[in-house]
Amino acid sequence: ALSGKIPLTVALRWDNYLGFDDKSKAIKGKLSLLVVYMSKATNFLADPPTIIDVPNYVDGTAVRHGVIEMQDSFGKPFTSTSTSYVGYFSQAGTDFDMTCYPFDSKEVIIKLAIQKPADHIFHFELECSGGINETTFIKGRNVVTKCVRPAAGSFVGFDWGDFECAMTSSSFVECSLVGVRQWGAIFSSYLLPSIIYSLMGFASFLFGAHLAMPRVAVCMLALISLSNLRNSVLAIIPSSGSTSWLEEYFLQSTLFMFINLLGHAASLALHSRNKQGAQRMLNRINLWLMLSLFWVMTLGRLHARQCQNVNNTMLAVFIALFVLAMVGIVGVLCWTYKAEAAELFGRPSKVEPTGSAAASISVVPGRDKGDEDD
């Protein structure tokens, strides 16, 4: 025994993964704990495993299994018993970075401790049969300080790595489990519909000006649908901490739909003033230029976060392509709608008539030349 303390040999296994709750920061699953102790441990405590605590086990069912009395190869008696913890293991003390959600990873921690003041009498030793262990030579013998076992069970929602347990002190064991989120379900449930709604909002500029009601209605429908999707996302992620990329994406999409509504108002105003060329130019700006800007901002914000589970090189390539598309669109619009842009943003110079042309102009009494229509 280390420092004269009585050893409690423990073996931990993650038997089944049942779910992960981002909102409450908790993982649900089944943890199996095997405890082996020598008969002298009962001189201090009738049932030594009762002093072992799983501090972040917060809700569920802990089932204590049978007790087996055995002897080792030297004829010394020992006792073995196991407990299954099925339920939620809180991760409230872990800093969960939601910045890259849903393209993120999660490291969950499960702790094992000897309750005070029993830690002055007992100490932990790790058992690692069937796993990969790291040992440290202490007081003439090798002591297991780390044990790595594969995590068993279903991997719905996450791809979990190995279940790794390490001795952080003589009375404390910390186990960790790293999972990469499977974002396919989130993409099909939230991202794909939101992309469709956003494209609907931009495509509404393809309607003619005489279809004012359908233009505005489609854009409003896209705006309301995006707001509802955003509320659904907020219901499943923590309300505190860093803003996730998905939240930011929905805010950005909603903002662009509002800009589209303003674009429709401006386009219909130009139509009512019979400036058809300027109206067509504005429609193309809102459709093609703003659509390219939307993708540049969406992918750019994701690239800026440098998420490990995202191919940032491919993101940079797509961003560059959309930027080039914006430059090309601006060039084409400036060349195609030169006269309309001058009419809309500038004021054409007026040439004073001379000679016979001046004599042919009749002035309406009571009306200034400055009051004439442009």
N, C-alpha and C positions, 0 to 999 in steps of 0.2 A: 504494500500500500504506500501511496505517496504521502510523505510528511506524517506517517502514522495514522492516516485516515483509513476508513473502511471503504473499499471500492464498490461502486454500483456500476456494473458493466451494462451499457445500453447499446441497442442497435435500432436505428430508425429507418423506416422504409416509407416511401410515398407510393401507396398502392393504387390510388385512383384519383383522377382529376374530374371534378363534377361541375366546375364553372368558375367564372371570374366576374366580380362586380366592380366596375370602375367607379360608380357613384359612391359606394360605401368603402372602397379600397379594401376589398376582402377576397380571398381565394377560397373556394369550396372544394373539399376533397376528403380523402381518407388517409390518415397517418397511422402507421402501426409502430408501437413502441414495445420492444422486448427488453426486459430487465432481468439480469442475473446477479445474484448476491450470495455471499457465503453465509453459513448458518450463524456466525458470530454477530452478524448485523442485527439479528433479532434480539440480542442482549440489550440493545439501546432502543429498539422500536419494534413493536409486534409485527408491523407490516411496512417494511422500508419503502416499497414503491409509492406509498401514499404521500411521501414528501417530495416527489418529483412533480414539477409543475410545467405546464405548457402555457406561458404567459399570454400569448396572443391568440389562444384558442378561445373564441368568444361566444359561439353559439353552435349547438348540435348535440350529439349523443356520444358520450365516452363509455365504451363497454369494456369492463374488466373480464378477462378470460381466466381459465383455470390455472392452478398452481401445480408445478411439477417438481418433485423432490428427486435429485439425482446425486451421483458422485463423480468426481473427476478421476483422472488416471492415477492420482495418488491416493484415492480413497477418501478424499475430503468431501463432505456433503455440501451441496449448494442447491439453491432454489431458483427456478425460472418461472416467470409469469409475463403476460403480455396484455396490452391495452390498445384498443382501436378507437381513434378519435375521428368521428365523421361529422363534418360541419364546416363552419366558416373560421378561417384564420385571418385575423385583422392585420392589415398592413398600414394602419394609421400612422405608425411611427416611421414609415419609410417614405422618402421623398420621391413620389411618383411624378416623373416628368411627362406631362401630356402634350408637350410642344409638337411632337411629330404625329400625334394621333390622327388617323388610324394606322400609320406606318411606323409603329413604335415597338419597343420591347419592354418587358416587365421583369424585374427581379423581385421575387417574393421571399420573405424571411420567415422561418419557423424556429421558435426558440424553445429551449429546454433548460430548466434551472432546478437546483436543489433549494428548497425553501429554507429560509433562515429560522432558527440558528443551527439547523441540522447540517449546514455546510461546514461547520466546525468538526463534525464527526465523520461525514461521508464525502466522497469525491467521485466524479465520473471517470469511467474508462470507456473508450469507444470500441465496439466490436464491428468488424468489417468483412465478415465472410461473404464471398460472392461479389465483392466490390474491389475497387482500386484504393489502396490506402497509402498514406504517408506516415512514417514513424519517426520518433525522436528518441535518442538514447538517453534515458533518465535513470540514475541510480542503479546502473548495472543491467538494465533491460530496455528493450524497445517498447515504446508506448505509442499506440496509434493516436495521431493528432488530427488526421483528416481522413474521411472516407467518402468515396464517390460511387454512387450506384445509379443505374438508369431509372428514370421516372416511369412508372407503369401507369396504365390506364388510358382512357380516351384523350385525344388532344383536340377536342372541339373548341374552335376559337383561337387556340394558341398552338405553336409547335414548341413543346417544352424540352429543355435539355436535361442534363444529369442532375440528380438530387445529391447535393454536396453538403456534408456535415463536418464541422470543424470544432475542436475544443478551443474555446476562447479563454477559459480559465478552468480550474479544477471543479467548479460547481456550475459551469455554464457551457452549453453546446448550442451552436447556431447553425442552422441548416438553410441553404439557399437553393432556389430553383429559378432558372432564367427561361422565359418564354418569348417567342417572336409571334406577334399578333397575325392571325390569318385575316387579311383585310378584304378578302373577296366578298364575304357576306355583307360587310359594311358598304362596299362599293355598289353592290347591286341593290341594297336597300335605301341608301341615301345619296351617294354620289351620282349614280347613273340617272335617277329621276331628276335630280337637281340640274344636271347638264342638259337634259331634254327640256326642262322648263326654261332654262336660260336661253337655249337656242330658239325656243318659241318666241320669247320676248324680242330677240334680235330679228327673227324672221318676220315679225309683224310689220316691219318697214317695207316689206315687199308688196303689201296691199296698196292699192291706189288711194289717192287722197279722198276720193268720193266714198270710200269705205271707212269713214272716221270711227264709227262705232265698233266694228270688228277689230280695227287696229288697237284701239285703247283697251278693249275688252280682253284681247289675248295677252297684252302686256300686264294688265291688272291680274289676270288669272295666274300668270307666271310669278308675279310678285307675291301673291297670297300663298301659292303652293310652296314657294321657297321659304316663306316665313313659317309655315306649318312644319316643314322638314327640319328647319333650324330648331324649333321648339322640341321636336322629337329627339334631336341629338343632345340638346341641353339636359334632357331628362335622364340620360344614361351616363353622363360624364360628370366629374366633380365640378361644383360651382365655384371653387376657389383654386388658387394656383395659377400657373401660366396658361395663357390662351392657346388652345389647340389649333392646329392648322385647319381642321375641319370647321371649327367655329368661325375662324377668320374667313374661310372660303365662303361660308353662307352669308356673312355680313357683307362681303365684297359683292357677291351675286345680287343680294338685295339692293345694294347701292347702285349697281349698274342697271337694274330694272327701273329704279326711280329715275335715273338719268334718261333711260329710254322713254319714260312717260313725258319728261320735259322735252325730249326730242320730238315726240309726236305733237306736243302742243306748239312747238316752234314750226314744225312742218305744216300743220294745218293753218297756222297764222299766215305763212307765206302763200299757201294755196288760196286763202281768202283774199289776199292782196294781188292775186293773179300773177305771182312771180313763180311760174312753173319751173323754170330752169334752176333757180336757187333752191326751190323745194326738192327737186330731184337730187341736187348736190348734197343737201342736208340729209336726205334719206340714205344715200350711199355712205356718207360719213358715219352715221349712226349704225348702219349695218356692218360694213366691212372694216372700217377703221376702229370703231369701238369694240367690235368682236375680237379683233387681233389684240387690242390693248387689254381686254379682259383676260385672254389666255396668257399674255406676258406677265400680268400681275399675279394671276393664280399660280402659275408654275414658278415665277420668280420668288414668291413668298415661301413656297415649299423648298426651293433650292437654297434660299438664305438660311434655312434651319439646319441644313447639312445632316439630314436624317440618315442613320446607318443602314436602314432597310430600303432605301431608295437609291436608284442608279442616278447619281447627281450628274454624271457625264451626259447621259441621255437627256436629262432635264435641260442642261445648258444648251445642247444642240437644238432642242425644240424651242427654247426661248429665243435663240439666235434666229431661227427660221421665222418666228412670228414677228420679231423686230424687223427683219428684212421685208416681210410682207407689209408691215406698217409703212416702211419707207417707200415701197413700191406703190402702195395705195395712195399715199399723199402725192407722189409724183403724178400718177394717172389723174387724180382729181384736179390737181392744179392745172394740168395741161388741158383736160377736157372741159372744165368749167371756169376758164379764165374770165370770160365776160360776166358770168353769174356771180363769181366771187367779187369782181370789181363793183358790180351793182349792189351786192349785199353788204360788203364791208367798206366800200369806198364810194366816192361821189364823182361821176364822170364830169370832166371839165366842160363848161358851156362855152360855145363859140358865138360871139356877138355877130349878128347878121349885118351885112353892109350892102350898100347900093340898093338895087331894085328889090332884093330880098327883104331889106328892112322896111321898105315902103309897103310891101305886101302884107305885113303883119298888122292885124287889127287888134286893138286893145279893147277889152270889154269894160265898159264903165263900171266903176265901183269895185274893181277887182285888181289886186296887185299882181305883178309878175311873179313875185315870190310865193303866191298862193297856188300857182299852177301845180298839177299832179306831176310826180316824178315818173 
